[in-house]
Amino acid sequence: MSWRWLLAIIAFAMLFAFGVSMWWFGPPYATRVLGVWMVLTAPLFLITYRMTRARWMLYLGFSLLPLGLVSLLLPFPYWSWYLDTEGAFVSLVGLACAIPLILTFAWTLSVFPESGHVGPRQWLVRTGGPILLTSFTIFATSVWAVADSEAPVAKPQYTQNFAGCYELDFGRWIPGGDEFRRALPAVVPQRIRLDSTYAEGGLLIRPPTWWGRASWVPTGSRSITMTWSDVFNSVNMRLYRWGRDLRGRVIAYSDADWPVPEPRALVHARPTDCANVSTDTLRYGTMRLERGRGR
């Protein structure tokens, strides 16, 4: 395998990693994910300059390092929501997602130049293809940013599609790791019942917890959201029907100003017998409440 193909595999692997990271952390962290991509990709352009002698790669390689560091230091996600009120946040997310795509395709066209005469068809494919793909990326990510920033609309007519008992299984928390996984059972029970009784904020989730509010709402015929919340913290799940099960992602929010994104993990909810679901508050939460009352 030639060095060109090895570098191409690395370039597109980093582009794929950028896409996965954007999906995982969401639009509010677009510039931070872009900053990581810039810092990791800058050496690729500098190395490739020695092969192609394309000066734009040299200039770009040296520019990506400081630009990436600046993007990493931006105080996301707070100023992004301010931009959203001015209508600029959606455009920023679309641009942040398009930049890696544009630069990767430009890098590819320079490293693998067309041999011989370039006809109109070849020129159209090599030029029009990246332009169309980039335009689609900007449009799709802008729509995604709008959908992600809007609160799901409750659709109570689908309550009976999901009411019942489930066993929750969480994947690895990123960031947060095992420490957050060990702390979660004190807030979210492993087995829950989605009740059809209305409570504050939605339908009731049993058993109750010491966090004060646990509710769920159907947001479509195949999707729901679940929330455990106190005054300053919340655990939010968005789940989608997958056969008889529900699958989705859970994010833990806090009012604390942390330098890293909120912990999040994949979650799998399997139907279970309601006889296995406790109707009492979690033992840990009860003991904590009793200590707080001086018992």
C-alpha positions as a printed Julia matrix, in Angstrom:
295×3 Matrix{Float64}:
   0.0    0.0     0.0
   1.39   3.4    -1.01
   1.76   6.28    1.44
  -0.95   8.18   -0.41
  -3.56   5.51    0.24
  -2.5    5.15    3.87
  -2.88   8.9     4.41
  -6.24   8.81    2.6
  -7.48   6.12    5.0
  -6.37   8.28    7.94
  -8.04  11.39    6.48
 -11.41   9.73    5.94
 -11.18   7.93    9.29
 -10.85  11.3    11.0
 -13.76  12.62    8.95
 -15.85   9.65   10.1
 -14.77  10.22   13.72
 -15.81  13.87   13.38
 -19.29  12.81   12.22
 -19.71  10.31   15.06
 -18.55  12.89   17.62
 -21.0   15.48   16.29
 -23.85  12.98   16.59
 -22.8   12.02   20.12
 -22.26  15.47   21.61
 -24.83  17.35   19.54
 -24.99  20.8    17.89
 -24.08  22.85   21.02
 -20.55  21.41   20.87
 -20.0   21.88   17.14
 -17.03  24.24   17.47
 -15.3   22.11   20.09
 -15.58  18.98   17.95
 -14.36  21.03   14.97
 -11.43  22.29   17.07
 -10.34  18.73   17.9
 -10.58  17.78   14.2
  -8.47  20.81   13.2
  -5.7   20.05   15.69
  -5.55  16.36   14.71
  -5.74  17.05   10.97
  -3.14  19.84   10.76
  -0.17  17.38   10.73
  -1.82  15.5     7.84
  -1.73  18.61    5.65
   1.87  19.34    6.63
   2.96  15.78    5.83
   1.14  15.79    2.51
   2.81  19.08    1.51
   6.13  17.25    1.29
   4.55  14.9    -1.27
   2.52  17.34   -3.38
   4.35  20.66   -2.82
   0.93  22.33   -2.83
   1.54  25.53   -0.87
  -2.07  25.83    0.24
  -1.57  22.65    2.28
   1.42  24.21    4.02
  -0.45  27.4     4.84
  -3.55  25.52    5.9
  -1.62  23.08    8.06
  -0.03  25.89   10.06
  -3.36  27.76   10.27
  -5.41  24.82   11.54
  -3.38  24.48   14.73
  -4.13  27.94   16.21
  -7.67  27.95   14.79
  -8.35  24.57   16.37
  -7.05  25.71   19.75
  -9.25  28.83   19.6
 -12.3   26.69   18.77
 -11.53  24.42   21.72
 -11.37  27.4    24.1
 -14.73  28.87   23.08
 -17.09  28.77   26.09
 -19.58  26.32   24.6
 -22.44  25.65   24.97
 -23.45  28.95   26.56
 -22.74  31.49   23.86
 -24.22  29.17   21.23
 -27.68  29.53   22.75
 -27.25  33.32   22.68
 -26.5   33.07   18.99
 -29.61  30.99   18.55
 -31.74  33.94   19.62
 -30.16  35.96   16.8
 -30.65  33.24   14.22
 -26.92  32.57   13.76
 -26.49  29.35   15.74
 -27.99  27.11   13.05
 -25.71  28.58   10.37
 -22.7   28.13   12.66
 -23.45  24.43   13.15
 -23.89  23.89    9.41
 -20.6   25.65    8.67
 -18.74  23.73   11.39
 -19.92  20.43    9.89
 -19.12  21.49    6.33
 -15.53  22.63    6.93
 -14.05  19.13    7.53
 -15.93  17.8     4.51
 -14.71  20.61    2.23
 -11.08  20.35    3.36
 -11.0   16.55    3.16
 -12.28  16.57   -0.42
  -9.86  19.35   -1.37
  -7.04  17.32    0.16
  -8.14  14.2    -1.77
  -8.29  16.01   -5.12
  -4.77  17.35   -4.56
  -3.26  14.05   -3.41
  -4.93  12.03   -6.19
  -4.82  14.36   -9.22
  -6.55  13.38  -12.45
  -4.11  11.75  -14.87
  -4.18  12.86  -18.48
  -6.84  15.05  -20.1
  -9.75  16.08  -17.9
 -13.01  16.17  -19.84
 -16.23  17.98  -18.93
 -17.69  14.88  -17.31
 -14.65  14.24  -15.12
 -14.49  17.91  -14.16
 -18.18  17.94  -13.26
 -17.84  14.84  -11.06
 -14.7   16.06   -9.28
 -15.99  19.61   -8.78
 -19.77  19.39   -8.69
 -19.87  16.29   -6.5
 -18.11  17.86   -3.5
 -20.13  21.06   -3.9
 -23.44  19.2    -3.86
 -22.38  17.01   -0.92
 -21.19  20.03    1.06
 -24.42  21.93    0.36
 -26.46  18.93    1.48
 -24.36  18.67    4.66
 -24.94  22.32    5.54
 -28.68  22.0     4.94
 -29.06  18.68    6.8
 -27.04  19.75    9.85
 -28.9   23.07   10.03
 -32.23  21.22   10.12
 -30.76  18.86   12.74
 -29.63  21.81   14.9
 -33.13  23.31   14.83
 -34.75  19.97   15.72
 -32.25  19.34   18.53
 -32.81  22.74   20.14
 -36.61  22.43   20.19
 -38.38  20.68   23.06
 -40.3   17.56   21.93
 -44.05  18.04   21.62
 -46.11  15.69   23.8
 -48.64  13.52   21.95
 -50.81  11.9    24.63
 -52.84   9.91   22.09
 -49.91   7.45   21.9
 -49.75   6.81   25.67
 -50.99   3.22   25.45
 -48.28   2.4    22.88
 -45.66   2.62   25.64
 -47.38   2.31   29.05
 -45.98  -0.67   30.94
 -42.87  -1.86   32.75
 -39.29  -1.81   31.47
 -35.8   -2.78   32.55
 -33.14  -0.19   31.72
 -29.67  -1.11   30.54
 -27.1    1.69   30.11
 -23.98   1.67   27.97
 -20.73   3.39   28.85
 -21.0    7.03   29.91
 -18.9    9.39   27.77
 -17.65  11.49   29.45
 -18.11  10.24   33.0
 -17.14   6.58   32.78
 -17.71   4.1    35.58
 -17.96   6.73   38.32
 -21.16   8.16   36.86
 -22.5    4.67   36.13
 -22.18   3.74   39.82
 -23.97   6.92   40.95
 -26.91   6.67   38.55
 -28.92   3.92   40.35
 -29.48   6.36   43.24
 -31.56   8.47   40.83
 -32.88   6.2    38.05
 -34.17   2.72   39.03
 -33.13  -0.24   36.94
 -36.78  -1.31   36.55
 -39.47   1.3    35.99
 -43.16   1.52   35.23
 -44.47   4.04   32.71
 -47.82   4.89   34.23
 -50.75   6.49   32.43
 -51.43   8.8    35.39
 -50.68  12.46   34.78
 -48.18  14.19   37.05
 -46.26  17.47   36.98
 -44.49  17.72   33.63
 -46.05  14.64   32.08
 -47.08  11.09   32.88
 -45.87   9.42   36.07
 -42.81   7.13   36.27
 -42.75   4.65   39.16
 -41.13   4.05   41.57
 -40.73   7.64   42.79
 -37.22   8.84   43.61
 -35.72  11.36   45.99
 -35.07  13.72   43.07
 -38.69  14.84   43.29
 -39.96  14.58   39.7
 -39.94  11.65   37.31
 -42.17  11.83   34.24
 -42.48  10.68   30.66
 -44.38  11.76   27.55
 -44.95  10.1    24.18
 -43.63  12.32   21.38
 -44.87  10.15   18.53
 -46.19   6.7    17.71
 -42.67   5.27   18.11
 -40.85   7.71   20.41
 -40.93   8.94   24.01
 -38.95  11.12   26.38
 -38.3   10.41   30.07
 -37.08  12.91   32.66
 -35.82  12.68   36.23
 -35.28  16.15   37.66
 -34.68  18.16   40.8
 -34.1   21.91   41.04
 -30.57  21.92   39.61
 -30.07  18.59   37.81
 -31.89  16.36   35.36
 -31.51  13.07   33.51
 -33.24  13.1    30.13
 -33.86  10.15   27.8
 -35.08  10.1    24.21
 -36.1    6.6    23.21
 -37.41   5.1    19.98
 -39.28   1.89   19.32
 -36.98  -0.93   18.21
 -39.11  -4.03   17.82
 -40.65  -4.62   21.25
 -37.81  -2.72   22.96
 -36.93   0.96   23.23
 -33.49   2.3    22.37
 -32.0    5.75   22.53
 -29.69   8.06   24.42
 -29.63   9.49   27.93
 -27.99  12.8    28.91
 -27.35  14.08   32.44
 -27.66  17.87   32.74
 -26.52  20.1    35.58
 -26.53  23.83   36.32
 -22.87  23.55   37.32
 -20.38  25.1    34.9
 -18.27  22.11   33.81
 -15.44  22.38   31.23
 -16.53  19.11   29.56
 -19.81  18.14   27.86
 -22.65  16.61   29.84
 -22.31  12.85   30.51
 -24.3   10.76   28.05
 -24.78   7.1    27.24
 -26.82   4.75   25.09
 -29.82   3.2    26.83
 -31.84   0.07   26.1
 -35.28  -0.46   27.68
 -36.65  -4.01   27.61
 -40.25  -4.88   28.55
 -40.47  -6.72   31.87
 -43.09  -8.11   34.24
 -44.59  -5.36   36.41
 -44.35  -7.72   39.4
 -40.58  -7.05   39.32
 -41.03  -3.27   39.63
 -40.99  -1.75   43.11
 -43.73   0.71   44.04
 -41.68   2.33   46.82
 -39.13   5.11   46.69
 -35.57   3.85   46.19
 -34.05   2.69   49.46
 -31.0    4.91   48.99
 -33.17   7.98   48.48
 -35.33   7.18   51.52
 -32.3    6.8    53.76
 -30.9   10.07   52.48
 -34.15  11.9    53.12
 -34.34  10.49   56.65
 -30.8   11.62   57.43
 -31.67  15.08   56.14
 -34.59  15.21   58.58
 -32.31  14.29   61.47
 -33.68  10.78   62.05
